[in-house]
Amino acid sequence: MTEASEIIRIASRGDGVTADGRHVPFAAPGDRLNPGGGLTYGAHHAEPPCPHFQLCGGCQLQHLDDATLKTFVRDRIVHALVAQDVPLPEFMPVHISPAHGRRRVAVRSAWAGKQFQLGFSSEKSHRIVDLKQCDIMAPELFALLEPLRAFLAPRIGPKRNVEIKLALIDQGVDVLIENWSPEGLETHEAVTALATTHNLARLSTDDGYGPTTYWEPEPATITLGGVAVAYPPYGFLQATPDGEQALSLAVAEIVGDARLVADLFSGLGTFAFGVASGRKVFAAEAERAALLAMKAAAGKAGLQIFAEHRDLFRRPLTPDELNRFAAVILDPPRAGAREQVAELARAQVARIAYVSCNPSSFARDAKVLIAGGYRLARIWPVGQFRWSTHVELAGEFTRQ
């Protein structure tokens, strides 16, 4: 290389890519790769706000401006669809969550000599970055890291590491400490003191046999679609409230005026509660605690949500069952919904709202639905994991 090469795009794992295909870590479109290997920054290169960037694995894209982040989110979806030969639909505006918006995070501990560390793993490493700043966590979550360090350091040995899972819910912060449980009167009193001093919504531990709650002055809830739902310790939530709203608005628009709706992989009912007013919703979920919480909340709110405990990988709804519904909401885990999509492709449901956290599995499933006679009409791209390569979306399928 004898002359500078311009970075033209960002690859799926976050590297900048030159026109001749070279991958350059932490480069932005418009940057120039110099003959000596250094970068000359361009207009889209941003100053990373966090001193841990490039070492901490929590963020990969802090060096990009917002315009480039939006392009990256859209392009990740486009490339996944093109790889499966899926015709590109209409793309709605990209939603990017702001900084300090994550309401649900998991941090791990490690010992470095006599220093007790708490944070995220380094990129491609098990090394823990001891967080002194975090620009993705909600401030209420980050504020607890130092008190948790002080609490745990004298109570766990240097050969033990824990994982701490934090979620911001209606009553405050929900804390679940895994691979540890309190022993002895002094430790139990210290648990109570920690919870009261920092106004925790709940504090639970799990030493391998399931969560045990030690502090919960009020029943822990999360409000979904205006309904307070009992929240299991570190239950699944969309990562940010604004991301949840963006996806929920897309789902409501796709469902439209359908009076009978199925919500598959419903979880706690994020989307079921969002569309339940004035219509009937069938909800299927394999995780029993989430299903029971949704069912109880729907009954208390007087909503017509009919919940079934059902593993949709082993027992997907059949075409005869699916054909009862005017619209289906689908929100599977990262692996997608291969088995359920195969049944949907043989059904006659008029509209499908497919919410995905993995463009690759979404594109694979979209190909099956299109082969079955559906059309992918629109996509709402959502980057609620700011500065991460993790991308989410809502896709609208209609029967041809």
C-alpha positions in Angstrom: 0.0 0.0 0.0 1.6 3.2 -1.2 -1.3 5.7 -0.9 -4.1 6.3 1.6 -7.3 4.2 1.2 -10.7 5.5 2.3 -13.0 3.6 4.6 -16.3 3.1 2.8 -18.5 1.1 5.2 -18.7 -0.7 8.5 -18.7 -4.5 8.6 -21.1 -6.5 10.7 -18.6 -6.9 13.5 -17.8 -3.2 13.6 -14.6 -3.0 11.6 -14.2 -0.3 8.9 -13.7 -1.7 5.4 -11.8 -0.1 2.5 -12.8 -0.4 -1.1 -10.3 -3.2 -1.7 -11.7 -5.2 1.2 -9.3 -4.5 4.0 -10.8 -4.5 7.6 -9.6 -1.7 9.9 -10.6 -1.8 13.6 -12.2 1.4 15.0 -12.4 3.2 11.7 -15.4 5.2 10.4 -16.6 5.9 6.8 -14.6 8.8 5.4 -11.4 7.9 7.5 -8.3 7.2 5.4 -5.9 4.3 6.1 -2.4 5.7 5.6 0.5 3.8 4.1 2.1 3.4 7.5 -1.1 1.9 8.9 -2.5 4.9 10.9 -5.8 6.6 10.3 -6.6 10.1 9.2 -10.1 10.8 10.7 -12.9 11.9 8.5 -16.2 13.7 9.1 -18.0 10.7 10.5 -15.4 9.8 13.1 -16.7 10.7 16.6 -14.7 11.1 19.8 -15.6 8.1 22.0 -17.2 9.4 25.3 -16.0 6.5 27.5 -12.3 5.9 28.5 -12.9 2.1 28.5 -13.8 2.1 24.8 -11.7 -0.4 22.7 -11.0 -2.5 25.8 -14.5 -3.0 27.2 -16.7 -5.4 25.2 -19.9 -3.5 26.0 -19.5 -1.1 23.0 -18.0 -1.6 19.6 -19.1 1.6 17.8 -18.5 4.6 20.0 -16.2 6.0 17.2 -19.1 6.5 14.9 -21.4 9.6 14.6 -25.2 9.1 14.8 -25.7 9.3 11.0 -23.3 6.4 10.6 -24.8 4.4 13.4 -28.2 4.6 11.6 -26.6 3.6 8.3 -25.0 0.6 10.1 -28.2 -0.6 11.6 -30.0 -0.4 8.3 -27.2 -2.0 6.3 -27.0 -5.0 8.8 -30.6 -5.8 7.9 -30.1 -5.1 4.2 -27.1 -7.4 4.0 -28.9 -10.2 5.8 -31.8 -10.0 3.4 -29.6 -9.9 0.3 -27.7 -13.0 1.5 -31.0 -14.9 1.5 -32.2 -13.4 -1.8 -35.1 -11.7 -0.1 -36.5 -8.7 -2.0 -35.8 -5.5 -0.1 -39.0 -3.9 1.4 -39.7 -0.3 2.3 -37.5 0.8 5.2 -39.0 3.1 7.9 -36.7 5.6 9.7 -34.0 4.0 11.9 -34.5 4.5 15.6 -31.3 4.8 17.7 -31.6 4.8 21.5 -29.8 7.6 23.4 -26.9 7.2 25.7 -27.5 6.2 29.4 -30.7 4.4 28.3 -30.1 0.7 29.1 -32.4 -0.5 31.9 -31.3 -4.1 32.0 -27.6 -5.2 32.2 -25.5 -8.0 33.6 -22.0 -7.4 34.9 -19.4 -9.9 36.1 -16.8 -9.9 38.9 -13.2 -10.9 38.9 -10.2 -10.6 41.2 -7.0 -8.9 40.0 -4.6 -9.7 42.8 -6.4 -8.1 45.8 -8.6 -5.8 43.7 -12.2 -6.8 43.3 -13.4 -5.8 39.8 -16.9 -5.4 38.5 -17.8 -4.8 34.9 -18.1 -6.2 31.3 -15.8 -8.6 29.6 -13.2 -7.3 27.2 -13.9 -7.9 23.5 -13.0 -11.5 22.6 -11.7 -12.1 26.1 -12.8 -13.3 29.6 -10.9 -10.4 31.2 -13.2 -8.1 33.2 -13.0 -4.3 32.6 -13.5 -2.7 36.0 -16.0 0.0 35.1 -15.4 3.5 36.3 -17.7 5.0 33.7 -20.5 3.6 31.5 -22.3 5.6 28.9 -24.9 2.9 28.1 -26.3 2.0 31.5 -29.2 4.0 33.0 -27.6 6.1 35.8 -29.6 4.3 38.5 -27.9 1.1 37.5 -24.4 2.4 37.2 -24.7 4.2 40.6 -25.0 0.7 42.3 -21.7 -0.7 41.0 -19.5 0.9 43.7 -21.8 0.0 46.6 -21.9 -3.6 45.2 -18.1 -3.7 45.0 -17.9 -2.6 48.6 -20.5 -5.1 49.7 -19.2 -8.1 47.9 -15.4 -7.8 48.1 -15.1 -8.8 51.8 -17.8 -11.5 51.4 -16.6 -13.6 48.5 -13.2 -15.3 48.3 -10.6 -14.7 45.5 -11.5 -18.0 43.8 -15.2 -17.1 43.4 -16.7 -14.8 40.8 -20.3 -13.6 40.7 -22.6 -12.2 38.0 -24.8 -9.3 39.0 -28.0 -8.7 37.0 -29.6 -5.3 37.3 -33.0 -4.1 35.9 -34.7 -0.8 36.3 -38.4 -1.5 37.1 -41.4 0.4 38.4 -40.2 0.4 42.1 -36.5 1.1 41.4 -33.6 -1.3 40.7 -34.0 -5.0 40.8 -30.7 -6.8 41.8 -30.0 -10.5 41.3 -26.6 -11.8 42.4 -25.7 -15.2 40.9 -23.2 -17.8 42.3 -23.5 -16.5 45.8 -25.9 -16.6 48.8 -25.6 -14.8 52.2 -24.6 -16.9 55.2 -24.7 -15.9 58.8 -26.6 -13.2 60.7 -24.1 -10.4 59.9 -24.3 -11.0 56.2 -28.1 -11.1 56.2 -28.1 -7.8 58.1 -25.7 -6.3 55.6 -28.0 -7.4 52.7 -30.9 -5.5 54.4 -28.7 -2.5 55.0 -27.5 -2.5 51.3 -31.1 -2.7 50.1 -32.5 0.0 52.4 -29.6 2.4 52.0 -29.9 2.3 48.2 -33.7 2.0 48.0 -33.6 -1.2 46.0 -36.8 -2.5 44.6 -35.7 -6.1 45.3 -32.5 -8.0 46.1 -32.3 -11.7 45.3 -29.5 -14.2 45.1 -29.1 -17.5 43.1 -26.5 -20.0 44.1 -27.6 -22.5 41.4 -31.0 -23.6 42.7 -33.1 -20.6 41.5 -33.5 -17.1 42.8 -34.2 -16.5 46.5 -35.5 -13.0 47.4 -34.2 -11.3 50.6 -35.6 -7.9 50.1 -38.8 -6.8 48.4 -40.8 -4.2 50.3 -43.4 -4.0 47.5 -44.3 -6.5 44.8 -41.9 -5.9 41.9 -43.6 -4.9 38.7 -42.9 -3.6 35.2 -45.5 -1.6 33.4 -46.2 -2.8 29.8 -48.8 -1.2 27.7 -50.1 0.7 30.7 -50.5 -2.5 32.8 -48.3 -3.3 35.8 -47.0 -6.9 35.4 -45.3 -8.9 38.2 -41.6 -9.0 37.3 -39.5 -12.2 37.9 -35.9 -11.6 39.0 -34.1 -10.4 35.9 -37.0 -11.3 33.6 -36.7 -10.4 30.0 -37.3 -6.8 28.9 -36.6 -4.8 25.8 -33.2 -3.2 26.6 -34.5 0.4 26.6 -37.9 2.0 27.2 -37.6 4.0 24.0 -36.6 0.9 22.0 -39.6 -0.9 23.4 -41.9 2.0 22.4 -40.5 2.0 18.8 -41.0 -1.7 18.4 -44.5 -1.6 20.0 -45.6 1.3 17.8 -44.5 -0.7 14.7 -46.3 -3.8 15.9 -49.5 -1.9 16.6 -49.3 -0.4 13.1 -48.9 -3.8 11.5 -51.7 -5.4 13.5 -54.0 -2.5 12.5 -57.7 -3.2 13.1 -57.4 -7.0 13.5 -59.8 -8.0 16.2 -58.3 -11.5 17.0 -54.5 -11.6 17.4 -52.0 -14.2 18.4 -48.8 -13.2 20.3 -46.2 -16.0 20.0 -43.1 -16.0 22.2 -45.1 -13.4 24.2 -42.8 -13.2 27.3 -44.3 -10.9 30.0 -46.6 -9.5 27.4 -44.7 -6.5 26.0 -46.7 -6.6 22.7 -49.8 -8.4 23.9 -50.6 -5.6 26.4 -49.8 -3.0 23.7 -52.5 -4.2 21.4 -55.0 -5.8 23.9 -57.4 -2.9 24.3 -60.7 -3.6 22.5 -59.6 -6.9 21.0 -58.9 -10.5 22.0 -55.3 -11.8 22.2 -54.0 -15.3 22.4 -50.5 -15.4 24.0 -48.2 -18.4 23.9 -45.0 -18.6 26.0 -42.7 -21.4 27.2 -41.3 -19.6 30.3 -43.8 -20.4 33.0 -43.0 -17.5 35.4 -43.5 -14.9 32.6 -46.7 -16.5 31.4 -48.3 -16.6 34.8 -47.3 -13.0 35.5 -48.9 -11.9 32.2 -52.0 -13.9 32.8 -52.5 -12.5 36.3 -52.0 -8.9 35.1 -54.4 -9.3 32.2 -57.1 -10.7 34.5 -56.6 -7.9 37.0 -56.8 -5.3 34.2 -59.9 -6.9 32.7 -58.2 -7.5 29.3 -59.1 -10.4 27.0 -55.6 -12.0 26.9 -55.8 -15.8 26.8 -52.5 -17.3 27.8 -51.1 -20.8 27.1 -48.0 -22.4 28.4 -46.5 -23.7 25.2 -43.1 -24.5 23.7 -43.4 -23.2 20.2 -40.2 -24.9 19.1 -41.5 -28.4 20.0 -45.2 -27.7 19.5 -45.8 -24.7 17.1 -49.3 -23.6 16.3 -50.6 -25.5 13.3 -52.2 -23.8 10.2 -55.7 -24.7 11.5 -54.9 -23.0 14.8 -53.3 -20.0 13.1 -56.1 -19.4 10.6 -58.3 -18.3 13.5 -56.3 -15.1 13.8 -56.4 -12.0 11.6 -52.8 -11.1 12.7 -49.9 -12.8 14.4 -47.1 -11.2 16.4 -43.9 -13.2 16.5 -41.0 -12.3 18.8 -38.7 -15.3 19.0 -35.2 -15.4 20.6 -32.0 -14.9 18.5 -32.3 -18.3 16.9 -35.5 -17.3 15.1 -38.7 -19.3 14.8 -37.9 -22.0 12.2 -40.6 -24.4 13.3 -43.3 -21.9 13.8 -42.5 -20.1 10.6 -42.8 -23.3 8.7 -46.4 -23.6 10.0 -47.1 -19.9 9.3 -46.0 -20.3 5.7 -48.8 -22.9 5.2 -51.4 -20.8 7.0 -53.6 -18.0 5.7 -53.0 -15.3 8.3 -53.4 -11.9 6.7 -50.7 -10.0 8.7 -47.6 -11.0 10.6 -45.6 -8.6 12.8 -42.2 -10.3 13.2 -40.0 -8.7 15.9 -36.4 -9.9 15.7 -33.1 -9.4 17.5 -31.1 -11.1 14.8 -31.2 -10.0 11.2 -29.7 -13.2 10.0 -32.3 -15.5 11.5 -35.0 -13.0 10.5 -33.9 -13.1 6.9 -33.8 -16.9 6.9 -37.4 -17.0 8.2 -38.5 -14.3 5.9 -37.4 -16.4 2.9 -39.6 -19.3 4.1 -42.6 -17.0 4.6 -42.1 -15.4 1.1 -41.9 -18.9 -0.5 -45.2 -19.6 1.3 -46.9 -16.7 -0.4 -46.2 -13.7 2.0 -44.7 -10.4 1.0 -42.2 -8.5 3.2 -43.8 -5.1 3.0 -41.9 -2.9 5.6 -39.1 -3.0 8.1 -38.6 -0.7 11.2 -34.9 -0.9 12.1 -34.1 -0.3 15.8 -30.7 0.2 17.4 -31.6 0.1 21.0 -28.2 -1.3 22.0 -26.4 2.0 21.3 -22.8 1.7 20.1 -23.2 -2.1 19.7 -23.3 -4.3 16.6 -26.5 -5.8 18.0 -29.5 -4.8 15.8 -33.3 -5.3 16.2 -36.2 -4.8 13.9 -39.9 -5.2 13.3 -41.0 -6.6 10.0 -44.4 -6.5 8.3 -45.5 -9.5 6.3 -48.8 -9.6 4.4 -50.5 -12.4 2.4 -50.2 -12.0 -1.3 
